[in-house]
């Protein structure tokens, strides 16, 4: 289901979930600096959250796209770091003979998760850069 705050590779094209996009659109929504918010100033927020409109403005969408690219890069970097830590653990286990088969299997599953996160973030970032 595409309802969570996720980056996803399927269905194609790779993208951020609707909730992530809405959150980023609202993050970059410029509200008036005054303490009194009017219905007019909140209308773009309400319209995006309720699904009446998909985007707020071209400028807002450009900021969303840029932020999404930065987030994807951060996920890619974290994935690479996680894989490096897994490799270090695997090397230590190899040197010290600490790991049993279950531990090795668990580490392999963790590496798969890190690779998948990195792959999805890379695909989403590539789609964002096309826009």
C-alpha positions as CSV (number, residue, x, y, z in Angstrom):
1,X,0.0,0.0,0.0
2,X,1.3,3.4,-0.9
3,X,0.0,5.2,2.2
4,X,3.1,5.4,4.4
5,X,5.9,7.9,4.4
6,X,8.2,6.0,2.1
7,X,10.4,6.0,-1.0
8,X,9.2,3.3,-3.3
9,X,10.5,1.7,-6.5
10,X,7.2,0.2,-7.6
11,X,4.9,0.8,-9.2
12,X,7.1,2.6,-11.7
13,X,8.3,5.2,-11.9
14,X,10.1,5.2,-8.5
15,X,8.8,8.0,-6.3
16,X,8.1,9.2,-2.8
17,X,4.8,8.3,-1.3
18,X,1.9,10.8,-1.5
19,X,2.3,11.5,2.3
20,X,6.0,12.4,1.8
21,X,5.2,14.7,-1.1
22,X,2.4,16.4,0.9
23,X,4.7,16.8,3.9
24,X,7.4,18.4,1.7
25,X,4.8,20.7,0.0
26,X,3.6,21.9,3.4
27,X,7.1,22.3,4.7
28,X,7.9,24.7,1.9
29,X,4.5,26.5,2.0
30,X,5.1,30.2,2.9
31,X,2.5,31.3,5.4
32,X,2.1,34.9,6.4
33,X,4.4,36.1,9.2
34,X,1.4,37.6,11.1
35,X,0.0,35.9,14.1
36,X,-3.5,35.8,12.5
37,X,-3.9,33.2,9.9
38,X,-6.8,33.7,7.5
39,X,-8.8,31.1,5.6
40,X,-7.2,32.5,2.4
41,X,-3.6,32.0,3.7
42,X,-4.4,28.4,4.8
43,X,-6.3,27.5,1.6
44,X,-3.3,26.0,-0.2
45,X,-2.5,23.9,2.9
46,X,-6.1,22.7,3.1
47,X,-6.4,22.0,-0.6
48,X,-3.2,19.9,-0.7
49,X,-4.1,17.9,2.4
50,X,-7.6,17.2,1.2
51,X,-6.4,16.3,-2.3
52,X,-8.2,19.2,-4.1
53,X,-5.0,20.3,-5.6
54,X,-1.8,18.3,-6.1
55,X,0.8,21.1,-6.1
56,X,0.8,24.6,-4.5
57,X,3.0,26.5,-7.0
58,X,5.9,26.0,-9.4
59,X,8.2,27.6,-6.8
60,X,7.0,25.3,-4.0
61,X,7.3,22.3,-6.3
62,X,10.9,23.2,-7.1
63,X,11.7,23.3,-3.4
64,X,10.0,19.9,-2.9
65,X,12.0,18.4,-5.7
66,X,15.2,19.8,-4.4
67,X,14.5,18.6,-0.8
68,X,13.5,15.1,-2.1
69,X,16.8,14.9,-3.9
70,X,18.7,15.8,-0.8
71,X,16.7,13.2,1.3
72,X,17.4,10.5,-1.3
73,X,21.1,11.3,-1.2
74,X,21.0,11.1,2.6
75,X,19.3,7.6,2.4
76,X,21.9,6.5,-0.2
77,X,24.7,7.7,2.0
78,X,23.2,6.0,5.1
79,X,22.8,2.8,3.1
80,X,26.5,2.8,2.0
81,X,27.5,3.5,5.6
82,X,25.3,0.6,6.8
83,X,26.8,-1.8,4.3
84,X,30.3,-0.7,5.3
85,X,29.5,-1.4,9.0
86,X,28.1,-4.9,8.0
87,X,31.3,-5.6,6.1
88,X,33.3,-4.6,9.2
89,X,31.3,-6.9,11.3
90,X,31.6,-9.8,8.8
91,X,35.4,-9.2,8.7
92,X,35.7,-9.2,12.5
93,X,33.6,-12.4,12.7
94,X,35.9,-14.0,10.1
95,X,39.0,-13.0,12.0
96,X,37.7,-14.0,15.4
97,X,35.5,-16.9,14.5
98,X,32.6,-15.5,16.5
99,X,29.7,-16.0,14.1
100,X,27.5,-19.0,13.8
101,X,25.3,-19.7,10.8
102,X,22.3,-17.9,12.2
103,X,24.3,-14.8,12.8
104,X,25.8,-14.8,9.3
105,X,22.3,-15.3,7.9
106,X,20.9,-12.4,9.9
107,X,23.8,-10.2,8.8
108,X,23.1,-11.2,5.2
109,X,19.5,-10.1,5.6
110,X,20.5,-6.8,7.0
111,X,22.9,-6.2,4.1
112,X,20.0,-7.0,1.7
113,X,17.8,-4.3,3.5
114,X,20.6,-1.8,3.2
115,X,21.2,-2.5,-0.5
116,X,17.5,-2.3,-1.2
117,X,17.1,1.0,0.6
118,X,20.1,2.4,-1.3
119,X,18.7,1.1,-4.6
120,X,15.3,2.6,-4.1
121,X,16.7,6.0,-3.0
122,X,18.9,6.0,-6.1
123,X,16.0,5.3,-8.4
124,X,13.8,7.9,-6.8
125,X,16.6,10.5,-7.0
126,X,17.1,9.7,-10.7
127,X,13.4,10.2,-11.3
128,X,13.5,13.5,-9.4
129,X,16.4,14.7,-11.5
130,X,14.5,14.0,-14.7
131,X,11.8,16.6,-13.6
